[in-house]
């Protein structure tokens, strides 16, 4: 019996012994239940979209590869929760691009009035000696505190029964209260809650009245079913009503994504958030809990709503998102799209690792009206291509052209950046490409990918250990711990 089957079976057997809890209970004696009190196993009750990995593509058939950036980190944090809880994440829960973009890479700041900088390098492919890796990097301009625009935040909080627990509503309350301590007095916050009904708990209030906002948050109690669609509409209306021109107008939604009353289908929710794209409202979705997590809804809604998606599994993640990286709530590069055009004389075929649900056509790349991903202040985004060299692959030949389009503000005309990537005399062994390849190797093994080649937990651990770098918050060292735990599961 493999590891995933063992842990899933153990959870299912335990749950079979669990009596159904009441509608307003989410965690009972170690077992997870939904709003209706129905027991859910730890990973099997969660909802993830299927991932069909990108295949190798012949350059002769399609020389250009195009995708929207994805600056989310939810998949990585969810994996950490699973591994620490003693089981492996399902393959469809592993989105390689979110593993990469959970971390900050050592990329140069933008110059010359740009809000975005790009870079690229090539190196050896650790899991296939005959292939190469192309690493692409993007970095949004860092902002000082006095450069961060005034905020108009709507805290949209799920207080349904499935949100009860220390890892859910209690963590929401801690995170939002802590975040308030770092906001400016002139920032504004409104609070909308939803369970069986929707309620405007707090009118838009200046943060200088912090105590009133914190008191409202501390009183939150989880119970009832989930009318999330109606609440989301109210949140957008509230954001529009208090819109700050040139400000950061953003809904911060805290939920497990289990909408079961009113508008609840992914398609209907996507249609709703897309109807507000032209209003200049951003959406940050924060996922909580496990066993009843609707990852599919949260990722899709954030992807289509000028949004980002994070999974909050712990107080350390709460500090990362709400405090240490809070400037990333400010989008400095909007509708950011990448296109890589490979030289057919140098590259035989290529495979984009991850970004499966972010692929775009060349026509969409040129279309300024096409929605794409946002990059926050100081945030880095990384992408990897695995490349099969052509016979004429040689030093100083043009491997590919890396083109990027982005907007400084929503609704504006796109700016263009371009970078030619040449074959170097020797493969790069920089910290950036070494760490990126280690992260990717780990994701390939977790996914049990058909493209993993010789990748292993041991390979991932070695590559990460070689490239720990400055590691201000010890996140890379923590990755070593997680790889070690996952390897131990695999060996049992």
Residue pairs with C-beta under 8 A, 6 or more apart in sequence:
1 9
3 87
3 88
3 489
3 490
3 492
4 87
4 88
4 90
7 42
7 43
7 86
7 87
7 88
7 489
8 41
8 43
8 44
8 87
11 41
11 42
11 43
11 44
11 87
12 41
12 44
14 30
14 31
15 31
15 39
15 40
15 41
18 28
18 29
18 31
18 33
18 39
20 33
20 37
20 38
20 39
21 28
21 33
21 37
21 39
22 37
22 161
23 35
23 36
23 37
23 161
23 223
23 224
23 225
24 35
24 161
24 164
24 222
24 223
24 224
25 33
25 37
25 161
25 164
26 32
26 33
26 34
26 161
26 162
26 163
26 164
26 165
26 168
26 222
26 289
26 292
27 33
27 164
27 165
27 167
27 168
31 39
31 291
32 39
32 40
32 41
32 42
32 45
32 289
32 290
32 291
32 292
33 39
33 40
33 162
33 291
33 292
34 40
34 45
34 161
34 162
34 258
34 292
35 160
35 161
35 162
35 224
35 225
35 226
35 258
35 260
36 225
36 260
37 161
40 46
40 291
40 292
41 291
42 82
42 85
42 87
42 290
42 291
43 82
43 87
43 89
43 90
43 93
43 290
43 291
45 291
45 292
45 293
46 90
46 93
46 290
46 291
46 292
46 293
46 294
46 295
47 257
47 293
47 294
47 295
47 296
47 297
48 90
48 92
48 93
48 295
48 296
49 92
49 295
49 296
49 299
49 300
49 357
50 92
51 91
51 92
51 94
51 95
51 356
51 357
51 447
52 356
53 356
53 447
53 449
53 450
53 451
54 351
54 352
54 353
54 354
54 355
54 356
54 359
55 351
56 349
56 350
56 351
56 386
56 388
57 65
57 349
57 350
57 351
58 348
58 349
59 342
59 343
59 344
59 347
59 348
59 349
59 350
59 390
60 344
63 341
63 342
63 343
63 344
64 339
64 340
64 341
64 342
64 362
65 339
65 340
65 341
65 342
65 350
65 352
65 385
66 337
66 338
66 339
66 340
66 359
66 360
66 361
66 362
66 364
66 365
67 337
67 338
67 352
67 355
67 358
67 359
67 360
67 383
68 336
68 337
68 338
68 355
68 358
68 360
68 372
68 373
69 138
69 336
69 337
69 338
69 358
69 372
69 373
69 374
69 375
69 381
70 95
70 97
70 98
70 101
70 303
70 355
70 358
70 373
70 381
71 101
71 308
71 328
71 373
71 374
71 375
71 376
71 379
71 381
72 95
72 97
72 98
72 101
72 299
72 302
72 308
72 309
72 310
73 98
73 101
73 102
73 310
73 311
74 98
74 287
74 295
74 298
74 299
74 309
74 310
74 311
75 93
75 94
75 95
75 98
75 99
75 311
76 98
76 99
76 102
77 102
77 310
77 311
77 312
77 313
77 317
78 89
78 93
78 287
78 290
78 293
78 295
78 311
78 313
79 89
79 93
79 94
79 99
79 446
79 482
80 313
80 314
80 478
80 482
81 290
81 311
81 313
81 314
82 88
82 89
82 93
82 290
83 89
83 482
83 485
83 486
83 489
84 313
84 482
84 485
85 290
86 489
87 489
88 446
88 486
88 489
89 446
91 446
91 447
91 448
93 295
94 443
94 446
94 447
95 354
95 356
96 353
96 354
96 439
96 440
96 443
96 444
96 447
97 353
97 354
97 355
97 358
97 383
98 354
99 354
99 439
99 440
99 442
99 443
100 354
100 382
100 383
100 384
100 436
100 439
100 440
101 380
101 381
101 382
102 475
103 380
103 435
103 439
103 475
103 476
104 378
104 379
104 380
105 137
105 139
105 380
105 382
105 432
105 435
105 436
106 431
106 432
106 469
106 470
107 117
107 119
107 137
107 138
107 139
107 380
107 432
108 117
108 119
108 139
109 117
109 139
109 141
109 142
110 116
110 117
110 139
110 140
110 141
111 117
114 141
114 415
114 417
115 140
115 141
115 332
115 333
115 406
115 408
116 138
116 139
116 140
116 141
116 332
116 333
116 336
116 375
116 404
116 406
116 415
116 417
117 138
117 139
117 141
117 417
118 136
118 137
118 138
118 402
118 404
118 417
118 419
119 136
119 137
119 138
119 139
119 419
120 134
120 135
120 136
120 137
120 400
120 402
120 419
120 421
121 134
121 135
121 421
121 424
121 428
121 430
121 432
121 433
122 132
122 133
122 134
122 135
122 387
122 399
122 421
122 423
122 424
122 427
122 428
123 132
123 133
123 135
123 427
123 428
123 429
123 430
123 433
123 434
123 437
124 132
124 133
124 427
125 131
125 132
125 133
125 386
125 387
125 437
125 453
126 437
126 441
126 454
126 455
126 459
126 463
127 441
127 444
127 452
127 453
127 454
127 455
127 459
128 386
128 453
128 454
130 388
130 389
131 386
131 387
131 388
131 389
132 386
132 387
132 389
132 393
132 427
133 384
133 385
133 386
133 387
133 433
133 436
133 437
134 340
134 350
134 384
134 385
134 387
134 399
134 400
134 421
135 382
135 383
135 384
135 432
135 433
135 436
136 338
136 340
136 382
136 383
136 384
136 385
136 402
137 380
137 381
137 382
137 432
138 333
138 336
138 338
138 375
138 380
138 381
138 382
138 404
139 375
139 378
139 379
139 380
139 381
140 328
140 331
140 332
140 333
140 375
140 376
140 377
140 378
140 379
140 380
141 332
141 377
141 378
142 327
142 377
142 378
143 327
143 330
143 332
143 377
143 378
148 184
148 248
148 327
148 330
148 377
149 244
149 246
149 247
149 248
149 330
150 184
150 186
150 187
150 188
150 244
150 246
150 247
150 248
151 183
151 184
151 187
151 188
151 189
151 244
151 247
151 248
151 250
151 329
152 187
152 188
152 204
152 239
152 242
152 243
152 244
152 247
152 248
152 249
152 250
153 187
153 188
153 189
153 190
153 248
153 250
153 251
153 252
154 189
154 190
154 191
154 192
154 235
154 238
154 239
154 250
154 251
154 252
155 176
155 189
155 190
155 191
155 192
155 217
155 252
155 254
156 192
156 194
156 231
156 232
156 235
156 251
156 252
156 253
156 254
156 255
157 172
157 176
157 191
157 192
157 193
157 194
157 201
157 220
157 253
157 254
157 255
158 193
158 194
158 195
158 222
158 226
158 228
158 253
158 254
158 255
158 256
159 169
159 193
159 194
159 195
159 220
159 221
159 222
159 223
159 224
160 194
160 195
160 196
160 222
160 223
160 224
160 225
160 226
160 258
161 195
161 222
161 223
161 224
161 225
162 168
162 222
162 226
162 256
162 258
162 289
162 292
163 169
163 172
163 222
163 255
163 256
163 288
163 289
164 222
164 223
165 222
165 289
167 288
167 289
167 290
167 313
167 314
168 222
168 256
168 288
168 289
169 220
169 221
169 222
169 288
171 288
171 312
171 314
171 315
171 318
172 220
172 254
172 286
172 288
172 312
173 217
173 218
173 220
174 315
174 318
175 254
175 286
175 312
175 318
175 321
175 322
176 217
176 252
176 254
176 322
177 214
177 217
177 218
178 318
178 319
178 322
178 323
179 322
179 323
179 326
180 189
180 207
180 210
180 213
180 214
181 210
182 322
182 323
182 326
183 189
183 207
184 207
185 206
185 207
185 208
186 206
186 207
186 208
187 206
187 207
188 204
188 205
188 206
188 207
188 242
188 244
189 202
189 204
189 205
189 207
189 213
190 200
190 202
190 203
190 204
190 205
190 238
190 242
191 200
191 201
191 202
191 213
191 216
191 217
192 198
192 199
192 200
192 201
192 231
192 234
192 235
192 238
193 199
193 201
193 220
193 231
194 226
194 227
194 228
194 230
194 231
195 222
195 223
195 224
195 225
195 226
195 227
196 224
196 225
196 226
196 227
196 261
197 224
197 227
198 227
198 230
198 231
198 234
200 234
200 238
201 216
201 220
202 212
202 213
202 216
204 238
204 241
204 242
205 212
205 213
207 213
225 260
225 261
226 258
226 259
226 260
226 261
227 259
227 261
227 262
228 255
228 257
228 259
228 261
228 262
228 263
228 264
228 269
229 259
229 262
229 263
229 264
229 268
229 269
229 272
230 261
230 262
230 263
232 251
232 253
232 263
232 269
232 272
232 273
233 263
233 272
235 251
235 253
236 251
236 272
236 273
236 276
236 279
236 281
239 249
239 250
239 251
239 279
239 281
240 276
240 279
240 281
243 249
243 279
243 280
243 281
248 282
248 329
248 330
249 280
249 281
249 282
250 281
250 282
250 283
250 284
250 329
251 281
251 282
251 283
251 284
252 284
252 286
252 329
253 283
253 284
253 285
253 286
254 286
254 288
254 312
255 285
255 286
255 287
255 288
255 298
256 287
256 288
256 289
256 292
256 293
256 294
257 285
257 287
257 293
257 294
257 295
257 296
257 297
257 298
258 292
258 293
258 294
259 269
259 294
259 297
263 269
263 272
266 296
266 297
266 300
266 301
269 297
269 300
269 301
270 300
270 301
270 304
270 305
273 283
273 301
273 304
273 305
273 307
274 304
274 305
274 371
276 305
277 305
277 306
277 371
277 410
278 411
280 410
280 411
281 306
282 305
282 306
282 307
282 329
282 331
282 374
283 301
283 302
283 305
283 306
283 307
283 308
284 302
284 307
284 308
284 309
284 310
284 329
285 298
285 301
285 302
285 307
285 308
285 309
285 310
286 310
286 311
286 312
286 321
287 293
287 295
287 298
287 309
287 310
287 311
287 312
288 311
288 312
295 311
298 309
299 309
299 357
301 307
302 308
302 309
303 309
303 357
303 358
303 373
304 371
306 331
306 334
306 371
306 374
306 410
307 374
308 328
308 374
308 376
310 317
310 321
311 317
312 318
312 321
320 473
320 475
324 473
325 376
325 378
325 379
327 376
327 377
327 378
328 376
328 377
328 378
328 379
329 376
330 376
330 377
331 374
331 375
331 376
331 377
332 375
332 376
332 377
332 408
333 374
333 375
333 406
333 407
333 408
334 374
334 406
334 407
334 408
334 409
334 410
334 412
335 368
335 370
335 371
335 372
335 373
335 374
335 405
335 406
335 407
335 410
335 414
336 372
336 373
336 374
336 375
336 381
336 404
336 405
336 406
337 360
337 364
337 365
337 370
337 372
337 404
337 405
337 406
338 383
338 402
338 403
338 404
339 362
339 365
339 402
339 403
339 404
340 350
340 385
340 400
340 401
340 402
340 403
341 400
341 401
341 403
342 350
342 387
342 399
342 400
343 397
343 398
343 399
343 400
344 390
345 390
345 392
345 397
346 389
346 390
346 392
346 393
346 394
346 397
346 398
346 399
346 400
346 423
347 387
347 388
347 389
347 390
347 393
347 399
347 400
348 388
348 389
348 390
349 387
349 388
350 385
350 386
350 387
350 388
351 385
351 386
351 387
351 451
352 359
352 383
352 384
352 385
353 383
353 384
353 385
353 386
353 440
353 444
353 451
354 383
354 384
354 440
354 443
355 383
358 373
360 370
360 372
364 370
365 403
365 405
368 405
368 407
368 413
368 414
375 381
375 406
382 432
382 436
384 436
384 437
384 440
386 451
387 399
393 423
394 423
395 423
395 424
395 425
396 422
396 423
396 425
397 422
397 423
398 420
398 421
398 422
398 423
399 421
399 422
399 423
400 420
400 421
401 418
401 419
401 420
401 421
402 418
402 419
402 420
402 421
403 416
403 417
403 418
403 419
404 416
404 417
404 418
405 414
405 415
405 416
405 417
406 414
406 415
406 417
407 413
407 414
407 415
408 415
431 467
431 469
432 467
434 463
434 466
434 467
435 463
435 464
435 467
435 469
435 476
437 463
438 459
438 460
438 461
438 462
438 463
438 464
438 466
438 467
439 460
439 464
439 479
441 452
441 455
441 456
441 459
441 460
441 463
442 457
442 460
442 464
442 479
442 483
442 486
443 449
444 451
444 452
444 455
445 452
445 455
445 456
445 457
445 460
445 486
446 486
449 455
457 483
457 484
457 486
457 487
457 490
458 487
460 483
461 480
461 483
461 484
461 487
464 476
464 479
464 480
464 483
465 480
467 476
468 476
468 477
469 476
471 477
